[in-house]
Amino acid sequence: MATGATGGPSKGTAVVTTPTDTQVLITREFAASPHAVYRCFTEPELIQRWWGGTMGENVGAAVDLRVGGCWRFTMVVGGHEVNFHGEYREVVPDARFVTTEVFEGAPGGSAPALCTYTFTGAAGGRRTTLHLLTEMPSREARDGMLDSGMEAGVQACYDLLEELAIGVDAAAP
């Protein structure tokens, strides 16, 4: 993972791999604590500041962070709403959560993907490695996600998330 010699921000360093025919693994290091990065993934007011990157205007994030709770994110791109939603299957504060994910605009509908987010801390608590394993219902669904420009979007979103998480850490007592 590329980071500065001082352990500074890790801009543009998300690594996307395909461990199996139906999986996508994204690995990214952030120059912030697991607590701050986890908060940025799970608190609506923080999600709205990074989710969607620069692709559109984030107009809604609802989160019921508990097993069986649901989430839904909405942005407007080119005058059209883009929505994703899911249900939490596992929640371990500051360490891991597992959720389903559905892109509501997929042609012909979309079967849920299963997404496992794991946050691992290092370097005195001010660095976090995220592993996001997405399990798609088929190879075709996985390939469609990869062909959608997802990787560029992830890089932009995670760069914004890192800046935000650094600020969350700086504001902590």
LOMAR-599885 format. One record per atom (N, C-alpha, C): x, y, z; residue in three letters. Coordinates in steps of 0.05 Angstrom, whole numbers, padded with zeros to 5 digits, always signed. Layout:
// residues N
XYZALA...
This chain:
// residues 173
+00017-00023+00000MET+00000+00000+00000MET+00018+00025+00000MET+00013+00043-00018ALA+00030+00066-00020ALA+00022+00088+00000ALA+00040+00095+00017THR+00036+00117+00035THR+00061+00134+00036THR+00058+00158+00046GLY+00081+00175+00048GLY+00100+00165+00070GLY+00125+00173+00069ALA+00145+00164+00088ALA+00137+00172+00116ALA+00122+00193+00118THR+00113+00202+00145THR+00087+00189+00154THR+00077+00171+00137GLY+00051+00159+00145GLY+00028+00177+00139GLY+00031+00195+00120GLY+00010+00214+00113GLY-00012+00202+00097GLY-00029+00218+00085PRO-00052+00208+00070PRO-00044+00189+00048PRO-00063+00172+00041SER-00058+00150+00022SER-00074+00154-00004SER-00075+00179-00014LYS-00092+00186-00036LYS-00089+00168-00060LYS-00112+00158-00070GLY-00113+00143-00095GLY-00101+00115-00093GLY-00100+00103-00069THR-00086+00078-00066THR-00104+00054-00061THR-00130+00056-00066ALA-00147+00032-00063ALA-00138+00011-00084ALA-00136-00014-00075VAL-00128-00035-00092VAL-00153-00053-00096VAL-00161-00058-00121VAL-00184-00074-00127VAL-00174-00100-00140VAL-00183-00123-00127THR-00176-00149-00137THR-00201-00166-00139THR-00199-00189-00153THR-00221-00207-00156THR-00212-00235-00146THR-00216-00241-00120PRO-00207-00266-00109PRO-00221-00290-00122PRO-00247-00288-00129THR-00261-00309-00142THR-00278-00298-00165THR-00292-00315-00179ASP-00309-00305-00202ASP-00332-00288-00193ASP-00339-00288-00167THR-00362-00272-00158THR-00354-00252-00136THR-00328-00248-00131GLN-00320-00230-00110GLN-00303-00207-00120GLN-00305-00185-00106VAL-00288-00161-00110VAL-00277-00154-00082VAL-00251-00151-00080LEU-00239-00143-00055LEU-00225-00116-00059LEU-00233-00097-00042ILE-00221-00071-00043ILE-00205-00068-00017ILE-00179-00061-00019THR-00162-00057+00004THR-00152-00028+00002THR-00154-00014+00024ARG-00146+00015+00025ARG-00137+00022+00053ARG-00114+00035+00054GLU-00104+00045+00080GLU-00112+00075+00082GLU-00120+00082+00107PHE-00128+00110+00113PHE-00110+00121+00135PHE-00103+00146+00133ALA-00087+00159+00154ALA-00105+00170+00176ALA-00120+00151+00188ALA-00139+00159+00209ALA-00144+00133+00226ALA-00156+00137+00249SER-00161+00115+00267SER-00184+00097+00257SER-00185+00072+00266PRO-00208+00055+00258PRO-00234+00068+00268PRO-00234+00081+00291HIS-00259+00093+00301HIS-00269+00115+00282HIS-00250+00132+00273ALA-00258+00154+00255ALA-00267+00143+00227ALA-00253+00123+00217VAL-00261+00112+00190VAL-00288+00098+00193VAL-00292+00083+00214TYR-00317+00069+00218TYR-00340+00089+00220TYR-00336+00110+00235ARG-00357+00131+00237ARG-00364+00142+00210ARG-00344+00147+00193CYS-00349+00158+00166CYS-00365+00139+00149CYS-00364+00113+00154PHE-00379+00093+00139PHE-00407+00089+00151PHE-00412+00098+00176THR-00437+00090+00189THR-00454+00113+00200THR-00445+00138+00199GLU-00460+00160+00209GLU-00470+00177+00186GLU-00497+00180+00183PRO-00508+00194+00160PRO-00496+00221+00154PRO-00492+00238+00174GLU-00481+00265+00169GLU-00453+00264+00158GLU-00438+00243+00164LEU-00411+00240+00153LEU-00412+00227+00126LEU-00429+00207+00122ILE-00432+00193+00096ILE-00439+00214+00075ILE-00456+00232+00081GLN-00465+00252+00061GLN-00442+00270+00051GLN-00420+00270+00066ARG-00397+00288+00059ARG-00377+00274+00041ARG-00379+00247+00037TRP-00360+00234+00020TRP-00372+00215+00000TRP-00395+00202+00006TRP-00406+00182-00011TRP-00414+00194-00038TRP-00406+00181-00059GLY-00412+00191-00086GLY-00389+00207-00098GLY-00369+00214-00081GLY-00346+00228-00091GLY-00354+00254-00104GLY-00346+00258-00128THR-00352+00283-00143THR-00371+00277-00166THR-00383+00252-00166MET-00400+00244-00188MET-00428+00258-00187MET-00436+00267-00164GLY-00463+00279-00162GLY-00466+00292-00135GLY-00491+00299-00129GLU-00497+00312-00103GLU-00510+00291-00085GLU-00497+00286-00062ASN-00508+00268-00043ASN-00531+00281-00029ASN-00555+00271-00032VAL-00579+00284-00021VAL-00592+00268+00002VAL-00581+00245+00009GLY-00594+00230+00030GLY-00578+00206+00039GLY-00576+00203+00065ALA-00564+00179+00077ALA-00580+00173+00102ALA-00592+00149+00102ALA-00607+00140+00126ALA-00593+00114+00135ALA-00588+00112+00161VAL-00574+00089+00172VAL-00588+00080+00198VAL-00595+00055+00200ASP-00605+00042+00225ASP-00584+00021+00231ASP-00563+00029+00245LEU-00539+00012+00249LEU-00543-00008+00271LEU-00556-00030+00263ARG-00560-00053+00282ARG-00566-00077+00264ARG-00562-00101+00275VAL-00568-00125+00260VAL-00598-00124+00253VAL-00604-00127+00227GLY-00632-00125+00218GLY-00640-00097+00210GLY-00623-00077+00217GLY-00629-00049+00210GLY-00622-00045+00180GLY-00634-00024+00169CYS-00630-00018+00140CYS-00615+00008+00136CYS-00605+00011+00113TRP-00592+00036+00104TRP-00601+00042+00076TRP-00599+00068+00069ARG-00605+00077+00041ARG-00590+00103+00036ARG-00576+00104+00013PHE-00562+00127+00005PHE-00573+00136-00022PHE-00575+00163-00025THR-00586+00175-00050THR-00569+00198-00059THR-00562+00198-00085MET-00549+00221-00097MET-00563+00228-00123MET-00558+00252-00132VAL-00569+00261-00157VAL-00546+00265-00177VAL-00548+00251-00199VAL-00527+00252-00220VAL-00541+00260-00246VAL-00533+00283-00257GLY-00545+00291-00283GLY-00575+00293-00282GLY-00586+00302-00259GLY-00615+00305-00256GLY-00630+00280-00249GLY-00616+00257-00246HIS-00629+00232-00240HIS-00620+00222-00212HIS-00639+00211-00197GLU-00632+00199-00171GLU-00618+00172-00175GLU-00598+00167-00159VAL-00584+00142-00158VAL-00586+00132-00129VAL-00597+00108-00125ASN-00602+00098-00098ASN-00590+00071-00094ASN-00580+00067-00070PHE-00570+00041-00060PHE-00582+00037-00033PHE-00588+00011-00027HIS-00598+00005+00000HIS-00589-00023+00008HIS-00592-00029+00034GLY-00585-00055+00044GLY-00594-00059+00072GLY-00587-00082+00083GLU-00594-00090+00110GLU-00568-00100+00124GLU-00565-00091+00149TYR-00541-00099+00165TYR-00545-00127+00175TYR-00525-00144+00171ARG-00526-00172+00180ARG-00508-00176+00205ARG-00488-00160+00208GLU-00469-00161+00231GLU-00458-00133+00236GLU-00455-00126+00261VAL-00444-00100+00268VAL-00426-00103+00292VAL-00400-00097+00289VAL-00381-00097+00310VAL-00368-00069+00310VAL-00376-00051+00328PRO-00366-00023+00327PRO-00336-00021+00324PRO-00328-00003+00306ASP-00300+00004+00301ASP-00284-00019+00288ASP-00296-00042+00283ALA-00280-00064+00273ALA-00292-00077+00248ALA-00318-00080+00246ARG-00329-00095+00223ARG-00359-00090+00221ARG-00369-00091+00197PHE-00398-00094+00193PHE-00402-00109+00167PHE-00425-00123+00166VAL-00432-00139+00142VAL-00460-00129+00134VAL-00464-00124+00109THR-00489-00114+00099THR-00495-00124+00071THR-00520-00125+00064THR-00528-00130+00037THR-00526-00103+00023THR-00525-00103-00004GLU-00525-00079-00019GLU-00540-00083-00045GLU-00558-00065-00051VAL-00574-00067-00076VAL-00572-00040-00090VAL-00565-00040-00115PHE-00566-00016-00132PHE-00593-00016-00144PHE-00609+00004-00137GLU-00637+00004-00145GLU-00641+00010-00175GLU-00621+00020-00189GLY-00624+00027-00217GLY-00613+00007-00236GLY-00606-00017-00226ALA-00594-00037-00244ALA-00614-00046-00264ALA-00606-00048-00290PRO-00624-00057-00310PRO-00635-00085-00303PRO-00661-00089-00304GLY-00673-00115-00298GLY-00673-00121-00268GLY-00667-00101-00251GLY-00666-00107-00222GLY-00639-00117-00214GLY-00636-00119-00188SER-00610-00127-00177SER-00613-00145-00153SER-00600-00168-00154ALA-00599-00186-00131ALA-00579-00173-00111ALA-00584-00176-00085PRO-00566-00164-00066PRO-00538-00176-00067PRO-00518-00158-00064ALA-00490-00166-00059ALA-00487-00168-00029ALA-00468-00183-00020LEU-00461-00184+00008LEU-00434-00171+00012LEU-00433-00150+00029CYS-00409-00134+00032CYS-00399-00136+00061CYS-00374-00144+00064THR-00362-00146+00090THR-00340-00126+00092THR-00343-00107+00111TYR-00324-00085+00116TYR-00309-00092+00141TYR-00282-00094+00139THR-00265-00099+00162THR-00245-00077+00165THR-00243-00066+00189PHE-00225-00043+00195PHE-00204-00052+00215PHE-00178-00050+00207THR-00156-00059+00223THR-00137-00036+00229THR-00132-00030+00254GLY-00115-00008+00261GLY-00085-00015+00262GLY-00069+00006+00259ALA-00040+00003+00261ALA-00028+00030+00268ALA-00002+00031+00271ALA+00014+00055+00275ALA+00003+00073+00297ALA+00001+00062+00321GLY-00008+00078+00344GLY-00037+00086+00342GLY-00053+00072+00327GLY-00081+00078+00326GLY-00089+00099+00305GLY-00071+00111+00291ARG-00078+00132+00272ARG-00075+00124+00243ARG-00076+00097+00238ARG-00077+00086+00211ARG-00097+00063+00211ARG-00111+00060+00190THR-00131+00039+00187THR-00129+00026+00160THR-00130+00000+00159THR-00132-00014+00134THR-00161-00024+00132THR-00174-00017+00110LEU-00201-00027+00104LEU-00198-00050+00084LEU-00212-00071+00090HIS-00217-00093+00071HIS-00247-00094+00066HIS-00255-00089+00042LEU-00283-00091+00034LEU-00286-00114+00014LEU-00298-00136+00023LEU-00303-00159+00006LEU-00332-00158-00002LEU-00336-00156-00029THR-00363-00156-00040THR-00367-00182-00054THR-00388-00196-00046GLU-00395-00222-00059GLU-00420-00218-00075GLU-00417-00220-00101MET-00439-00216-00120MET-00453-00242-00126MET-00478-00240-00135PRO-00494-00265-00141PRO-00484-00281-00165PRO-00468-00269-00182SER-00458-00283-00206SER-00433-00269-00217SER-00419-00283-00234ARG-00396-00271-00248ARG-00405-00247-00265ARG-00427-00250-00278GLU-00437-00228-00295GLU-00443-00203-00279GLU-00455-00207-00255ALA-00460-00184-00238ALA-00434-00171-00229ALA-00415-00188-00221ARG-00388-00178-00213ARG-00376-00162-00235ARG-00375-00173-00259ASP-00363-00160-00282ASP-00377-00134-00289ASP-00404-00134-00287GLY-00419-00109-00292GLY-00411-00087-00272GLY-00407-00095-00247MET-00399-00075-00227MET-00371-00064-00234MET-00353-00082-00241LEU-00326-00074-00248LEU-00325-00056-00273LEU-00343-00062-00293ASP-00344-00047-00318ASP-00358-00020-00315ASP-00371-00016-00292SER-00387+00009-00289SER-00370+00034-00283SER-00344+00031-00280GLY-00328+00053-00271GLY-00325+00054-00241GLY-00333+00032-00228MET-00332+00031-00199MET-00305+00038-00187MET-00283+00029-00199GLU-00257+00033-00187GLU-00250+00063-00185GLU-00255+00078-00206ALA-00250+00107-00205ALA-00267+00121-00185ALA-00293+00112-00183GLY-00310+00123-00162GLY-00301+00117-00134GLY-00292+00092-00130VAL-00281+00085-00103VAL-00257+00102-00096VAL-00239+00106-00115GLN-00215+00122-00109GLN-00224+00150-00100GLN-00242+00163-00115ALA-00250+00190-00109ALA-00265+00191-00082ALA-00283+00172-00077CYS-00298+00172-00052CYS-00279+00167-00028CYS-00261+00148-00031TYR-00244+00142-00008TYR-00224+00164-00002TYR-00216+00179-00023ASP-00198+00202-00018ASP-00213+00223-00001ASP-00239+00228-00008LEU-00255+00247+00008LEU-00259+00236+00036LEU-00265+00210+00039LEU-00269+00198+00065LEU-00245+00201+00082LEU-00221+00196+00070GLU-00196+00199+00086GLU-00193+00227+00098GLU-00197+00247+00081GLU-00196+00275+00091GLU-00215+00279+00114GLU-00239+00269+00111LEU-00260+00273+00131LEU-00252+00258+00157LEU-00242+00233+00154ALA-00234+00217+00178ALA-00210+00230+00193ALA-00192+00242+00178ILE-00170+00256+00191ILE-00181+00279+00208ILE-00201+00293+00197GLY-00214+00315+00212GLY-00229+00304+00237GLY-00242+00281+00234VAL-00256+00269+00257VAL-00236+00263+00279VAL-00213+00251+00272ASP-00192+00246+00292ASP-00182+00272+00305ASP-00178+00292+00288ALA-00167+00317+00299ALA-00186+00330+00319ALA-00212+00326+00315ALA-00232+00339+00332ALA-00237+00322+00357ALA-00226+00298+00359ALA-00231+00280+00382ALA-00214+00290+00405ALA-00225+00288+00430PRO-00210+00297+00453PRO-00185+00280+00458PRO
